[in-house]
């Protein structure tokens, strides 16, 4: 059985193509493509075709499983409009293939049903990741740090225990934090930052983003910097230093490199604290006299953001989802989860695999 799972985000679309036989996973191929949905959403079908060409042995899989967050892109007036357009593009790409869409209860629905009740599938990617985690661990909290956002997903007694269903509810409850590895505006992370001459308020321009911070600090490589830069210039450490200097209205002639690196550290620490504070809030709602659960970290920022936040919140047992899944699947864990979820749905039981 050949299944492709898509995690269609506002900035990145991720794909995982899996082949199963007799209830066991035989092969997995994953990829991700930067596709800013707010620019040309009508070209989503072309991106999906490219992704299946890069991952699949066949252009006509047995099943397409989908989850999305791209309906929030400001090209769409409402989430209803976004969900409808995205699913229309998926159907256009795979006109004669069965398509299933994940909803916020971690169940599948058809594209037609999803269009009638768009809020049931809008931003439901966390439900797929939670489903996979729940198959592997009965008690844990998943921290999934992507390019733009962080999802915090509690698992209790082998089931997803998240209280929020919509983005708004999750923002209120701490289950969603709008900070990520690449696309977070530095001005949205810190309002003031220490410099050699004193504490400086930060300019509210999009001069630098989290990718610049993490490139400067060595948390990501130039290859990992997959999104556009704030100034349209190079994705190098030198260019990142120049962008970060601008947040306090200076440049690389006015600031020593050591001072800019120190600024990057301050922004980094602020991101970790944002995630740590939300994680602590979620943990407090789960406390029932038991010890702190295991934290499972996944996504591009799993080690330099999620793991640091878990340590800061006092968690002792931290597991890399990549080690549970094997390979580099953790970078696209939601796409892999939705593909495996689809295969398991059709097979009638959880598809197993060996690492």
C-alpha positions as CSV (number, residue, x, y, z in Angstrom):
1,X,0.0,0.0,0.0
2,X,1.3,3.4,-1.0
3,X,0.3,6.4,1.1
4,X,1.4,10.1,1.0
5,X,0.8,12.4,3.9
6,X,0.8,16.2,3.5
7,X,1.2,18.8,6.2
8,X,0.2,21.9,4.3
9,X,1.5,24.9,6.3
10,X,1.4,28.6,5.6
11,X,5.1,28.8,4.8
12,X,6.3,25.2,4.4
13,X,4.5,22.2,2.9
14,X,5.9,18.8,4.1
15,X,5.4,15.4,2.6
16,X,6.0,11.8,3.8
17,X,5.5,8.9,1.3
18,X,5.2,5.5,3.0
19,X,4.9,2.0,1.6
20,X,3.3,-0.7,3.9
21,X,2.9,-4.4,3.5
22,X,0.9,-6.7,5.8
23,X,0.5,-4.1,8.5
24,X,4.2,-3.2,8.5
25,X,6.1,-0.2,7.3
26,X,8.5,-1.0,4.5
27,X,9.8,2.4,3.3
28,X,9.6,6.0,4.1
29,X,10.7,9.0,2.0
30,X,10.2,12.6,3.4
31,X,10.7,16.1,2.1
32,X,9.7,19.7,2.7
33,X,9.3,22.7,0.4
34,X,9.2,26.4,1.2
35,X,5.9,27.6,-0.3
36,X,4.6,30.9,1.1
37,X,0.8,30.4,0.8
38,X,0.1,34.1,1.1
39,X,1.8,34.8,-2.2
40,X,0.4,32.4,-4.8
41,X,-2.1,29.9,-3.2
42,X,-3.3,29.0,-6.7
43,X,0.0,27.2,-7.3
44,X,-0.4,24.8,-4.4
45,X,-1.3,22.0,-6.8
46,X,2.0,22.5,-8.6
47,X,3.9,22.2,-5.3
48,X,2.0,19.1,-4.3
49,X,2.9,17.5,-7.7
50,X,6.5,18.4,-7.2
51,X,6.6,16.9,-3.7
52,X,5.1,13.6,-4.8
53,X,7.7,13.5,-7.7
54,X,10.5,14.0,-5.1
55,X,9.2,11.3,-2.7
56,X,7.0,8.7,-4.4
57,X,7.6,5.9,-6.8
58,X,4.1,6.4,-8.2
59,X,2.2,9.5,-9.0
60,X,-1.0,7.8,-8.1
61,X,-0.8,6.6,-4.5
62,X,-3.5,4.4,-2.9
63,X,-4.3,7.1,-0.4
64,X,-3.6,10.8,0.2
65,X,-3.9,11.9,3.9
66,X,-3.9,15.7,4.6
67,X,-3.6,18.1,7.5
68,X,-3.2,21.8,7.3
69,X,-2.5,25.1,8.9
70,X,-2.3,27.2,5.7
71,X,-5.9,28.2,6.0
72,X,-4.7,31.0,8.3
73,X,-2.7,32.7,5.5
74,X,-3.9,36.3,5.0
75,X,-4.6,35.6,1.3
76,X,-7.8,34.1,2.6
77,X,-10.5,36.2,4.1
78,X,-11.8,33.4,6.4
79,X,-10.6,30.0,7.5
80,X,-13.6,28.6,5.6
81,X,-12.3,30.1,2.4
82,X,-8.8,28.8,3.1
83,X,-9.9,25.2,3.9
84,X,-12.1,25.1,0.8
85,X,-9.4,26.4,-1.5
86,X,-6.7,24.1,-0.1
87,X,-8.8,21.0,-0.4
88,X,-9.9,22.0,-3.9
89,X,-6.2,22.2,-4.8
90,X,-5.6,18.7,-3.3
91,X,-8.5,17.2,-5.2
92,X,-7.2,18.9,-8.4
93,X,-3.8,17.2,-7.8
94,X,-5.2,13.8,-7.1
95,X,-8.6,13.6,-8.9
96,X,-9.0,9.8,-8.8
97,X,-7.4,9.0,-5.4
98,X,-9.0,8.6,-2.1
99,X,-8.3,11.6,0.1
100,X,-8.8,11.8,3.9
101,X,-8.4,14.9,6.1
102,X,-7.5,14.9,9.8
103,X,-9.9,16.7,12.1
104,X,-9.3,18.2,15.6
105,X,-10.5,15.0,17.3
106,X,-7.7,13.0,15.6
107,X,-10.2,11.3,13.2
108,X,-10.5,11.3,9.4
109,X,-13.1,13.0,7.4
110,X,-13.7,13.4,3.7
111,X,-12.9,16.6,1.8
112,X,-16.6,17.2,1.2
113,X,-17.4,16.9,4.9
114,X,-14.4,19.1,5.8
115,X,-15.6,21.8,3.5
116,X,-19.0,21.8,5.2
117,X,-17.4,22.0,8.7
118,X,-14.0,23.8,8.0
119,X,-13.2,24.5,11.6
120,X,-13.1,20.8,12.3
121,X,-10.0,20.5,10.1
122,X,-8.4,23.9,10.4
123,X,-5.0,23.8,12.1
124,X,-5.5,20.2,13.1
125,X,-1.9,19.2,12.4
126,X,-1.2,18.8,16.2
127,X,-3.9,16.1,16.4
128,X,-2.0,13.9,13.9
129,X,1.3,14.4,15.8
130,X,-0.5,13.6,19.1
131,X,-2.1,10.5,17.6
132,X,1.3,9.1,16.7
133,X,2.9,10.0,20.0
134,X,0.0,8.2,21.8
135,X,0.7,5.0,19.9
136,X,4.2,5.0,21.2
137,X,3.9,6.4,24.8
138,X,1.0,6.4,27.3
139,X,2.1,9.4,29.2
140,X,4.1,12.3,27.7
141,X,4.1,15.9,26.6
142,X,5.1,16.5,23.0
143,X,6.8,19.8,22.1
144,X,6.8,20.3,18.3
145,X,8.9,23.3,17.2
146,X,8.5,24.1,13.5
147,X,9.7,27.1,11.5
148,X,6.9,29.3,12.7
149,X,5.1,27.9,15.8
150,X,5.4,25.6,18.7
151,X,2.7,23.0,19.6
152,X,2.5,21.5,23.1
153,X,0.5,18.3,23.1
154,X,-0.2,16.4,26.3
155,X,-0.8,12.6,26.1
156,X,-2.5,10.8,29.0
157,X,-3.4,7.1,29.2
158,X,-2.5,6.7,25.6
159,X,-4.8,9.4,24.4
160,X,-4.4,13.0,23.3
161,X,-5.3,15.2,26.3
162,X,-5.2,18.6,24.7
163,X,-8.0,20.9,25.8
164,X,-7.9,23.4,23.0
165,X,-9.4,22.7,19.6
166,X,-8.9,26.0,17.7
167,X,-5.8,28.1,17.4
168,X,-7.5,30.7,19.6
169,X,-8.2,28.2,22.4
170,X,-4.7,26.8,22.2
171,X,-3.1,30.3,22.4
172,X,-5.1,30.9,25.5
173,X,-4.2,27.6,27.1
174,X,-0.5,27.6,26.2
175,X,-0.9,24.7,23.8
176,X,0.2,26.9,20.9
177,X,3.1,29.4,21.0
178,X,3.8,31.6,18.1
179,X,7.5,31.2,18.2
180,X,9.6,29.0,15.9
181,X,13.0,28.1,14.5
182,X,13.0,30.3,11.4
183,X,10.2,32.8,10.8
184,X,9.6,34.5,14.1
185,X,10.1,38.3,13.9
186,X,12.7,39.2,16.5
187,X,10.6,42.3,17.5
188,X,7.8,39.9,18.5
189,X,10.2,38.0,20.8
190,X,11.8,40.9,22.7
191,X,10.7,44.5,23.3
192,X,14.1,45.6,24.7
193,X,17.6,44.2,24.6
194,X,20.8,44.9,26.4
195,X,23.6,46.5,24.4
196,X,27.1,47.7,25.3
197,X,25.6,51.2,25.7
198,X,22.6,50.2,27.8
199,X,19.1,48.6,27.4
200,X,17.7,49.5,24.0
201,X,14.1,49.3,22.9
202,X,13.7,47.2,19.8
203,X,12.4,48.6,16.5
204,X,9.2,47.0,15.5
205,X,10.3,46.5,11.9
206,X,10.8,43.0,10.3
207,X,14.6,43.5,10.3
208,X,15.6,40.1,11.5
209,X,13.9,36.8,12.3
210,X,14.7,33.7,14.4
211,X,16.5,32.0,11.6
212,X,19.1,34.8,11.8
213,X,19.5,34.3,15.5
214,X,20.0,30.6,15.2
215,X,22.3,30.8,12.3
216,X,24.5,33.3,14.2
217,X,24.6,30.9,17.2
218,X,25.2,27.8,15.1
219,X,21.8,26.2,16.0
220,X,21.0,25.8,12.3
221,X,23.1,25.6,9.1
222,X,22.7,27.7,6.0
223,X,21.0,24.7,4.4
224,X,18.4,24.8,7.3
225,X,17.6,28.4,6.5
226,X,14.9,27.5,4.0
227,X,12.7,30.6,4.2
228,X,13.1,34.1,2.8
229,X,15.4,36.5,4.6
230,X,13.9,39.8,5.9
231,X,16.0,41.9,3.5
232,X,16.1,39.5,0.6
233,X,19.9,39.1,1.0
234,X,22.2,36.1,1.6
235,X,21.5,33.3,4.1
236,X,25.0,33.6,5.6
237,X,26.2,34.3,9.1
238,X,27.7,37.7,8.0
239,X,24.4,38.7,6.5
240,X,22.5,37.5,9.6
241,X,24.7,39.6,11.8
242,X,23.9,42.7,9.8
243,X,20.1,42.0,9.9
244,X,20.2,41.4,13.7
245,X,22.1,44.7,14.3
246,X,19.3,46.6,12.6
247,X,16.8,45.7,15.3
248,X,18.4,48.3,17.5
249,X,18.9,50.6,14.5
250,X,22.6,50.0,14.2
251,X,24.9,48.1,11.7
252,X,28.0,46.0,11.7
253,X,30.2,49.0,11.7
254,X,28.6,50.4,14.9
255,X,28.4,47.1,16.8
256,X,31.2,44.6,17.4
257,X,30.4,41.1,16.4
258,X,30.6,39.9,20.0
259,X,27.8,42.5,20.9
260,X,25.6,41.2,18.2
261,X,26.2,37.6,19.2
262,X,25.2,38.6,22.8
263,X,22.0,40.1,21.4
264,X,21.3,36.8,19.6
265,X,21.7,35.0,22.9
266,X,19.2,37.3,24.5
267,X,16.6,36.6,21.8
268,X,17.3,32.9,22.0
269,X,16.8,32.9,25.8
270,X,13.5,34.8,25.3
271,X,12.3,32.2,22.9
272,X,13.2,29.3,25.2
273,X,11.3,31.1,28.1
274,X,8.2,31.6,25.9
275,X,8.1,27.8,25.3
276,X,9.0,26.9,28.9
277,X,6.3,29.2,30.3
278,X,3.7,27.6,28.1
279,X,4.9,24.1,28.9
280,X,4.7,24.7,32.6
281,X,1.2,26.0,32.2
282,X,0.1,22.8,30.3
283,X,1.9,20.6,32.9
284,X,0.1,22.3,35.8
285,X,-3.3,21.3,34.3
286,X,-2.2,17.7,34.0
287,X,-0.8,17.3,37.5
288,X,-2.6,14.6,39.5
289,X,0.0,13.6,42.0
290,X,2.1,11.7,39.5
291,X,5.7,12.6,38.6
292,X,6.4,14.8,35.6
293,X,5.8,12.9,32.4
294,X,8.4,12.3,29.7
295,X,8.8,15.2,27.2
296,X,9.0,14.2,23.5
297,X,10.7,16.8,21.3
298,X,10.2,17.0,17.6
299,X,10.4,19.5,14.7
300,X,13.4,21.5,13.3
301,X,13.8,23.2,16.7
302,X,13.5,20.0,18.8
303,X,17.0,20.1,20.3
304,X,17.9,23.8,20.5
305,X,14.4,25.1,21.5
306,X,12.1,22.3,22.7
307,X,14.8,20.4,24.7
308,X,16.1,23.6,26.3
309,X,12.6,24.7,27.3
310,X,11.9,21.3,28.8
311,X,15.1,21.4,30.8
312,X,14.3,25.0,32.0
313,X,10.8,23.8,33.1
314,X,12.4,21.0,35.2
315,X,11.7,17.9,33.1
316,X,14.2,15.2,33.6
317,X,13.3,12.7,30.9
318,X,13.4,14.1,27.4
319,X,13.1,11.9,24.3
320,X,13.9,12.9,20.7
321,X,11.0,11.8,18.5
322,X,13.6,11.1,15.8
323,X,15.1,8.3,17.8
324,X,11.6,6.8,18.4
325,X,10.8,7.1,14.7
326,X,14.2,6.5,13.1
327,X,15.9,8.5,10.4
328,X,15.2,12.2,9.9
329,X,11.4,11.8,10.2
330,X,11.3,14.2,13.2
331,X,11.8,17.2,10.9
332,X,8.5,16.3,9.2
333,X,6.9,14.3,12.0
334,X,3.3,15.6,11.3
335,X,3.4,14.6,7.6
336,X,4.8,11.2,8.6
337,X,2.1,10.9,11.3
338,X,-0.8,11.7,9.0
339,X,0.6,9.2,6.4
340,X,0.9,6.5,9.0
341,X,-2.5,7.4,10.4
342,X,-4.0,7.0,7.0
343,X,-2.3,3.6,6.4
344,X,-3.5,2.4,9.8
345,X,-7.0,3.6,9.1
346,X,-7.2,1.6,5.9
347,X,-5.4,-1.4,7.4
348,X,-7.7,-1.5,10.4
349,X,-4.9,-1.4,12.9
350,X,-1.7,0.5,13.8
351,X,1.0,0.0,11.1
352,X,4.2,-1.2,12.8
353,X,7.8,-0.6,11.9
354,X,11.2,-1.5,13.0
355,X,14.0,1.1,13.4
